[in-house]
């Protein structure tokens, strides 16, 4: 399970780090710090060297923070309240950032801050990292809320609002968000299939179904859930059944869930 978590986190990191906006932001931050020259780096390094120095720090600390935040959310989202998750992630990230900076300073400048100077530096890094982690967490929650808007009150003569998309949609890339077709277990992952594509999430099927509750669906197998409005045919095969979906794929229905299919009107009683 740990290997699967690591694989999922690395995949999410690769997807984000390759985004043009991410690369442009990190490069811009590195250039801004190189020009500002904090901690005397403008006297110790040339502009290209300072850009490389601060660019490496920006990229490495961003990557570390992103992967720790992703792993923390996957592991503890349903166990710990948000403030404790932020504190843990921020603390771990701060330790990692200090290690990166100390090692880089030793390699580039040949010294590591010690004594009062080192303590002040560590306290500053911890405070800044914890603050940035909290801000990123707030922004992420705002992004999730924007992806799953709650229908607001409207005048009685206004057209009915569209139902809010399932909470699960906020977990998958924008290009694959669309009406849900099915959820299927793939090893330790859940394959989310929509009308626009598929995406793998490291989570339990039960949790995925809970986050897909806004969609009208039905579990038909211990490894499969289907959206009722995406079912095009159901064929009995002995005491089981085969469900055909709108994209042409099929999902088996086990004997245990045949009564639910009958209750939904997909099979004769």
N, C-alpha and C positions, 0 to 999 in steps of 0.2 A: 504494500500500500504506500509506503514511503517513497519507493521508486516511482510509482505512478503519480504521486503528488509532485515530485520534483520534475518529472517529465511534463506535466500539465503547466506548472509554473514557468518552466523554461520556454514552452511553446507560447504562452501568453506574453512573456517578456520579448521574445523575438518578434511577435506580431506588433507590439507597441513600439519597440526601438526602431523598427524599419519605417514607421510612419514619418512622412516628410515634416509634419509639424513638430514631432518629437526631436528629430535630428536638427531642425532649424532652431528650436528652442535651446537645446543643449549647446549648439555652436554659438548662438547669440550670447548665452550666459557665460561661456568660456571667454569670448571676446570682451564682454563687458568687464569681467573680473581682471582680464589681462591688462586692459586699459586703466582700470582703477588702481591696480597694483596693491591690494590689501596685504598686511603683514610684511611690508617692505619688499615684496616680490618685484616691484617696478625698478628697484635699485639692484636687485640680485640677478635679474633675468632680462634678456632682450625681449622685445614684443613677441616674435614668433615662439620663443621658448616659453614665455609666460602663457601664451595662448595654448600651447601644447600641455603645459602644467595644469592650468585651470580647466581646460577642456577634458583632460583625463579625469580630474577630480569630479567634475560635474557629471560626466557619463557614468563613472564607476559608482558614485554615491547614489545617483538616480536609479541605476540598475539594481543595486543592493536594496534600496528602499522599496522599489517596486516588487521585487521577488519576495521580500519579507512580508510586505503588506498582502500580497496575493496568497501566500502560504498561510498567513495568520487568518485571513478571512475564510479560506476554505476549511481550515482546521477548527476554528473556534467560533465561527459565526453564530452557530446555534447553541453554544455553550457559555460564552462569556458576553457580558454587556459591552457595548461599543467603547465606553471610556477605558475599560481594562484592556481591550484589544489595541486601542490606540497607544496606551501607555507601554504595553509590551512591545509592539512593533517599533515605536519610537525609540525605546531604550535599546533594543537589539540593533536597530539601524545606527544609533549614535555610537555604540561600541564599534560597529563595523567601519563607520566613517572615520573615527579616531584612529583605528588600526591602519586604514588606507593612507590617511594623511601622515601619520608618524613614519610609516615605511617609506612613502614617497619623499618626505622631507629628508630622511636619512640617506636615500639614494641620490637625491638631487643636491642637497645642501650639506650633507654630512653631519647633521645634528638632529636631536629629538628634544623638544621642549621638556624641561624637568623642573622640579621644585614648584614654587608659586606660579611661575609662568606656565608650566605644564598643567597645573591644577586649574588655573584660570582658563586656559585654552580648552581643556576637557569640559569644563562647566559651560563655556560658550557653545561648543559643539553640541552638547546634550540639549541645551535650551533651544537652540535654533532647530535642531533635528526634530525634537518633540513638537515644536510649533508647526513646522512644515508638514509633519505627519498628520497632525490634527486638521490642518487646513485642507490637505489632500483628501482626508476622510470625509470632511464636510462637502467638498466639491463632488466627490464620488457619489455621496448620498443625494446631492442635488441633481446630478446627472441621472441617477436611477429613477428619482421621482419624476423628472422630466420625460423619461422614457415610458413611464407608466402613469400618465396623468389621471387624476381623479375627476370624474365628471362634475362640473360645477352647476349650480342652480341657474336656470334660464327662464325667461318669460314663458307663460303657458302657450303663447302662440308661436314660439320658436321651434324649429325642427328638433327632433330628439337627438341627443348627443350620441356619438359612437361609444360603445362599451370600452372600458380601459383594457389595454392589452395585458396578457398574463405577466405577472411579475418576472417569470422566467426569461422573458424577452430581453430584459436589461442585462442579462449575462452573456448574450451572444453578439457577434459583430453586427453592425448596422445592415451590411449587405445581405445577411441571411435572416433578418427579421421579417416575419410575415405570418399569416394564419398558420397555426400549428396543425401538423398532420399526425405526427406520432412521436412517442418517446420510447427508446429501446436501450436495453442494457448492452454495453460493449466492454467486457472485462470490468474494470473499476469505473468506467465512464458511463454516461448516459448520452446517447445520440439524440440530439434535438433535430427533428426533421420538420421543416416548414415548406411553404410553397415556393420559397426562394433559395432553398439549399439546406445543408446540414451542418451541425457543429457539435463537437464533443465537449462535454462538461464533466469534470471530476466531482461527482456527487452521487448520492443514492437515488434510486428510482422513486422511492417514497417521498423524498424531499423535492424532487423535480415535479412530481404530480401535485404536491402541495402548492408549489409556486405556479403551476399551470391551472389552478382551480378556477380561474376566470374563464377558461375555455370549457365548453361542454364536452367532456370526454369520459372514457371508460377504460379501466384496466381489463385486459382480456387474457393476460398471461402474467406469470411472475416477472417476466422480462419485458413486457410490452404494454403500452398505453396508447390509445388511438382517440383522435377527435371525432366525435360522432358525425359532424357535418362533412368530414372528409372520407367517410366510408361509402364506397360505391357498390360493394357486393359482399355477401357472406355466404359461404358454402359449407354445408355440414359434411364432415368426413368422420364417419363412425360417431363416437361420443365426443368428438372435438369439432373444430371448425377452422376455416381459413378466411381471413378478412382481407378484402382487396381495398386499397386506398386510392385517393384521387390521383396520385402520381404514378399509379400502376404497380407499386410495390405491394407485397402481401405480408401479413402478420398472422402467426398461428394463435388460435384461441384454445386454451386448455379446458378440460372438462369442468374444472372448478368454476369457470367464468361463463359457462353456457347459460345458466339462469339469468345472469346480468344482461347478456345479449338478447335474451327473450324479453326481459323486462323493458329493454330499450326499444323493442319493436323491430330488431334486426333479424330475428329468427321467429318462426311460428311457435306458439306455445304448445 
